[in-house]
Amino acid sequence: MTADGPRPGDEASATPPIALIGPMAAGKTSIGRKLASRIGRTFADTDRLVTLDHGPIPAIFAEHGEPAFRAWEAEAVQRALTPGSVVALGGGAVLDEGTRALLREQATVVLVTVDELAAERRIVGDARPLVADGIAAWRRIAGERDPIYRELADTVVDTSRTPMARLVDQLEAWLEERGL
């Protein structure tokens, strides 16, 4: 605010980012993109930011290993979580303590879930290095990360059977109720 009153955009600068977390193939990017468009916010996908800076994720894993990917992912999260944004985080981004601290302190966190059957349909033929072995790997990873997701979440939406448009409607209403 200036002496002349608020400037255009001041509302957005005071609005916490909305972070979408959850397991691989849950639909965080799809929901995030639609939600951002609906509520007039910018959208970022941290996996996309990493690939723009460092190349395809499978190649990163093969050439540099998972630790390098996680470090670059944490940097992408830090850059993306700006006031007024909607950010879809990669499934493993919450493994970084610094990322968890940012989410707790700065963001409204939406956990996007999906059941095993829907996830299996979505990962068939996928190039994600951590689920190269299929649904068994997805199940193990999702189970290990679930307590972290739930501890960070302010709300939960499930994409298994509900149309994306209805989920976006629900999230928009939830955000409005909270003045976010």
N, C-alpha and C positions, 0 to 999 in steps of 0.2 A: 504494500500500500504506500502511496505517496501522499504528500500534503494535499494533492488535488483529488484524492480518492483512489479507489482500486483501478489498476490498469487491466486492459484486456489480457486474459490468460492467467491472472492472479489466482483464480479459482482452481485451475488445473495444477498450478505449482504447489498448492496446499493439499491436493488430493493424493492420498497414498496410492502407489502403484498396486495393481491387481496382479498377483502371481498365481499361475495355474501350475500345480504340481501333480504328480501321480505316475503310475507305471507306464512303461512303453506301450504304445498302441491304445491308450485310453481316449485320445482325441483332444488333447490339450491345445494343439495348434488350431484345429478346426473350430473349437469353441472360442478360443482366444481371439482369433481373427474376426469371427462373427460378432462377438461381444464388443470388441473395440470399435468396430464399424457402427454398431447399434448405438453405443453411448458416446460416440465422438471422441475416442481416444486413439493414441498411437498404439501400434502393435509391434512386438518383437518376439522372435523365436530364438532362444539361445543356441539351439543346435544349428540353426541357419547362420547365426553370427559366427560361430566357430568355423563352419564350413567356408564362409566367405573369406575368413582370415587365414585358414590353415588347410583347406582342401576337404575332400570327402571324409566322413567319419570312419568308414572301414579302412581307408588308407592311413588315417592318423593312427588308428589302433595297430595296424600292421607295421608301420614305420617308426612310430614313436612310443607306442604303448598306451595303456589306459591312464597311467599317472599324468602323462603330458596332456591327454585329452581333458582330464578332470581339472587340471590347472587352467587350461584355456577356457574351459566351461565356466569356472568360477569367475574369471575375468569378464566373460561375456555377461554373466548374470549381474555382476556389479555395474557394468556399463548400461545394461538394459533397464534395471529397476529404478526408473526415474519417476518423479511425481507425475500423475496423470496418465501413466502408461498401463497397458495390459501386456503381460509377459508370459509366454509359455516356456517353462523350464524343461530341460531334458530329464528323463526319469531318474537319473542318478545324481542330478545337481545337488540334491539335499544331503548327499553324503559329506559334503564339505561344511565344516563347522562355521566358517565365515559366511557362507551362503545361508545357513540356518539362522545365524545371528541377524543378517540383513532382513530375512523374511520376518523374523519375530519383531524386529524393531521398526521396520519401514513399510511393510506391505500388508494388504488384505489378501489372505491366502485361500485359494479355492482348490480343494482336492478333487481331481477328476478321476473317477474310478471306472473300471470295466470288469466284467466277469470273465472267467477263463475261456468260456466258449466263444464269446465275441472277440476276445484278444487273439485267440487261435486263428480265427478267420482273417484278422487284420495283419498278422505277422507272416502268413504264408507267402513265401517268395521274397520276404523282406531282406534287406542287406544289413540289418543291424547286427553288429559283431557279437553282442552279448546274447542274442537269441538265435544264433546260427544253429543250435541244437533243437530249436523249436519250442513248443509250449512247456516242456519240462523245465527248461532254463528260465522262461518267462515266469512260471509259477514260483520257482525258487527265489528269483530276484525280487519279484513283487512281494512275496511273503517276508523277505528280509527287510525290505524298505517300508512296508506298511506301517509299522509303529512310528517311524519318523514322520511319514506323511500325516498321520492322524494327529500327532502331537503338534504339528505346525498349522493344521487346517483351521480356518475360521468357519468354513462351510464345506459341504460335500455334494457333488453331483455325480450321477452314474450314467454313463453313455451306452450301456449295454443294449438297451432297447428303446430308450426315449429319443425321439427325433431331436436333432441339434437345435432347431428353431425353438422348440418348447423349453429346452434346457437354458437357452439364452434368455428367453422370456422369464424363466424362474430366477436366473441370476440377476437380471436387470431389476426385477421386483425386489429381490433380497438387498441389492445395493441401495436402491431408493429408500427402502425401509430404514436403513442405517445411515442415510445421508451421505453415502459414498458415491 
